[in-house]
Amino acid sequence: MVRGVSVDVEAVKAAYEDVRDDESETVYALLTYQENNTKIGVLKTGGDYSQVVEVLGDESTEEPGSGMRAYIYLRVTTGDEMSKRSKFVLLTWCGQAVPVLKKAKMSLEKTEVKKIIEAFSVEVQTSDLEDMSLEKIITKVHDD
């Protein structure tokens, strides 16, 4: 545990395993800072990635002026009709209004998240909603 911030290990691990399960319709797990920024937990999971972009674009879900920090674990399907495969992406979102000290701490806190979310082929860190589009993410997966 990083000083001051813990991870809800059981909830994050359950969401991670759900996204990894090819039989599950869940394609993402959205992890956010909760309980006055003292815990990283699962905000939501689902089968429609556009819901993640909606949440990230809605800065009103956080304290005014604080910005949002989040980690997203995403399953994307690549390949053609003959050979489809799942690839996994770890996205780190740091809203533009996040104070510098909180941005700096994210690298340490992400280490704790990565102890649970271990399997991914691409990692993206951004504060630009355009980088969070599914099309750009899939392009990065193909380029990797």
Kinemage of the C-alpha trace (Angstrom):
@kinemage 1
@onewidth
@group {chain A} dominant
@subgroup {mainchain}
@vectorlist {calphas} color= white
{ca met a 1} P 0.000 0.000 0.000
{ca val a 2} L 1.246 3.443 -0.948
{ca arg a 3} L 1.088 5.830 1.975
{ca gly a 4} L -2.411 7.223 2.274
{ca val a 5} L -3.963 5.248 -0.592
{ca ser a 6} L -5.097 1.639 -0.529
{ca val a 7} L -6.565 -0.555 -3.242
{ca asp a 8} L -9.799 -2.500 -2.782
{ca val a 9} L -7.983 -5.702 -3.757
{ca glu a 10} L -10.980 -8.049 -3.760
{ca ala a 11} L -13.216 -5.790 -5.857
{ca val a 12} L -10.454 -4.866 -8.310
{ca lys a 13} L -9.387 -8.500 -8.698
{ca ala a 14} L -12.991 -9.607 -9.334
{ca ala a 15} L -13.454 -6.891 -11.979
{ca tyr a 16} L -10.093 -7.774 -13.572
{ca glu a 17} L -11.023 -11.443 -13.824
{ca asp a 18} L -14.443 -10.563 -15.242
{ca val a 19} L -12.862 -8.487 -18.030
{ca arg a 20} L -10.387 -11.307 -18.796
{ca asp a 21} L -13.162 -13.916 -19.034
{ca asp a 22} L -13.935 -14.486 -22.733
{ca glu a 23} L -17.393 -15.740 -21.787
{ca ser a 24} L -18.232 -12.470 -20.021
{ca glu a 25} L -19.858 -9.516 -21.725
{ca thr a 26} L -17.823 -7.190 -19.504
{ca val a 27} L -15.120 -5.457 -21.551
{ca tyr a 28} L -13.967 -2.781 -19.102
{ca ala a 29} L -13.387 -2.066 -15.452
{ca leu a 30} L -13.221 1.589 -14.401
{ca leu a 31} L -11.222 2.155 -11.222
{ca thr a 32} L -11.338 5.513 -9.474
{ca tyr a 33} L -10.178 7.171 -6.295
{ca gln a 34} L -12.861 6.887 -3.648
{ca glu a 35} L -13.406 7.659 0.033
{ca asn a 36} L -11.778 11.118 -0.109
{ca asn a 37} L -8.964 9.850 -2.349
{ca thr a 38} L -7.840 7.221 0.188
{ca lys a 39} L -8.900 4.134 -1.759
{ca ile a 40} L -8.772 2.966 -5.371
{ca gly a 41} L -11.898 0.959 -6.094
{ca val a 42} L -14.199 -0.158 -8.886
{ca leu a 43} L -16.576 2.591 -9.981
{ca lys a 44} L -18.205 0.479 -12.682
{ca thr a 45} L -17.778 -2.351 -15.153
{ca gly a 46} L -19.644 -2.963 -18.358
{ca gly a 47} L -19.867 -4.024 -21.953
{ca asp a 48} L -20.032 -0.589 -23.592
{ca tyr a 49} L -16.720 1.276 -23.465
{ca ser a 50} L -18.394 4.556 -24.496
{ca gln a 51} L -19.733 4.730 -20.924
{ca val a 52} L -16.148 5.133 -19.686
{ca val a 53} L -15.529 8.090 -21.992
{ca glu a 54} L -18.774 9.676 -20.760
{ca val a 55} L -17.678 9.379 -17.127
{ca leu a 56} L -14.192 10.740 -17.846
{ca gly a 57} L -15.608 13.649 -19.810
{ca asp a 58} L -17.976 14.574 -16.972
{ca glu a 59} L -15.695 16.412 -14.561
{ca ser a 60} L -18.769 17.236 -12.446
{ca thr a 61} L -18.569 13.728 -10.970
{ca glu a 62} L -15.558 14.852 -8.926
{ca glu a 63} L -15.039 17.652 -6.439
{ca pro a 64} L -15.092 21.005 -8.242
{ca gly a 65} L -11.723 21.832 -9.768
{ca ser a 66} L -10.051 18.600 -8.675
{ca gly a 67} L -10.183 16.725 -11.961
{ca met a 68} L -10.517 12.975 -12.153
{ca arg a 69} L -7.903 10.233 -11.833
{ca ala a 70} L -8.763 6.742 -13.025
{ca tyr a 71} L -7.427 3.436 -14.270
{ca ile a 72} L -9.302 1.492 -16.926
{ca tyr a 73} L -8.729 -2.152 -17.798
{ca leu a 74} L -10.091 -2.849 -21.268
{ca arg a 75} L -10.505 -5.926 -23.459
{ca val a 76} L -10.471 -5.330 -27.212
{ca thr a 77} L -10.941 -7.928 -29.933
{ca thr a 78} L -8.443 -7.950 -32.767
{ca gly a 79} L -7.928 -10.043 -35.866
{ca asp a 80} L -10.219 -11.047 -38.678
{ca glu a 81} L -13.084 -13.510 -39.064
{ca met a 82} L -10.646 -16.430 -39.240
{ca ser a 83} L -8.667 -15.558 -36.132
{ca lys a 84} L -10.073 -13.279 -33.437
{ca arg a 85} L -8.129 -12.687 -30.238
{ca ser a 86} L -8.598 -10.668 -27.127
{ca lys a 87} L -5.978 -8.098 -26.220
{ca phe a 88} L -5.916 -6.177 -22.971
{ca val a 89} L -5.105 -2.533 -22.357
{ca leu a 90} L -4.363 -0.621 -19.158
{ca leu a 91} L -5.351 3.023 -19.456
{ca thr a 92} L -4.359 5.654 -16.932
{ca trp a 93} L -6.479 8.794 -16.946
{ca cys a 94} L -5.354 11.962 -15.192
{ca gly a 95} L -7.706 14.894 -15.757
{ca gln a 96} L -6.163 18.203 -16.736
{ca ala a 97} L -7.341 19.864 -13.513
{ca val a 98} L -5.539 17.350 -11.252
{ca pro a 99} L -2.989 19.132 -9.033
{ca val a 100} L 0.688 18.427 -9.771
{ca leu a 101} L 1.344 16.556 -6.503
{ca lys a 102} L -1.566 14.167 -7.120
{ca lys a 103} L -0.318 13.595 -10.686
{ca ala a 104} L 3.122 12.709 -9.341
{ca lys a 105} L 1.712 10.271 -6.779
{ca met a 106} L -0.208 8.421 -9.472
{ca ser a 107} L 2.931 6.617 -10.676
{ca leu a 108} L 3.423 5.087 -7.217
{ca glu a 109} L -0.270 4.308 -6.841
{ca lys a 110} L -0.393 2.721 -10.296
{ca thr a 111} L 2.272 0.284 -9.111
{ca glu a 112} L -0.221 -1.009 -6.546
{ca val a 113} L -2.918 -1.363 -9.225
{ca lys a 114} L -0.479 -3.283 -11.445
{ca lys a 115} L 0.073 -5.832 -8.692
{ca ile a 116} L -3.505 -6.939 -9.429
{ca ile a 117} L -3.883 -6.012 -13.093
{ca glu a 118} L -0.856 -7.830 -14.422
{ca ala a 119} L -1.762 -8.946 -17.933
{ca phe a 120} L -1.995 -6.277 -20.630
{ca ser a 121} L -0.310 -5.790 -23.985
{ca val a 122} L -0.588 -2.010 -24.214
{ca glu a 123} L -0.445 0.726 -21.615
{ca val a 124} L -1.700 4.254 -22.300
{ca gln a 125} L -1.446 7.278 -20.026
{ca thr a 126} L -3.311 10.425 -21.010
{ca ser a 127} L -5.341 13.444 -20.012
{ca asp a 128} L -6.804 13.951 -23.482
{ca leu a 129} L -10.252 12.482 -24.162
{ca glu a 130} L -9.354 12.045 -27.829
{ca asp a 131} L -6.680 9.518 -26.811
{ca met a 132} L -9.388 7.549 -25.018
{ca ser a 133} L -11.406 6.874 -28.161
{ca leu a 134} L -11.805 3.168 -28.867
{ca glu a 135} L -10.516 3.661 -32.413
{ca lys a 136} L -7.217 5.175 -31.191
{ca ile a 137} L -6.808 2.466 -28.589
{ca ile a 138} L -7.354 -0.299 -31.145
{ca thr a 139} L -4.802 1.369 -33.423
{ca lys a 140} L -2.259 1.325 -30.573
{ca val a 141} L -2.991 -2.362 -29.974
{ca his a 142} L -2.409 -3.146 -33.656
{ca asp a 143} L 0.813 -1.097 -33.706
{ca asp a 144} L 2.192 -2.927 -30.679
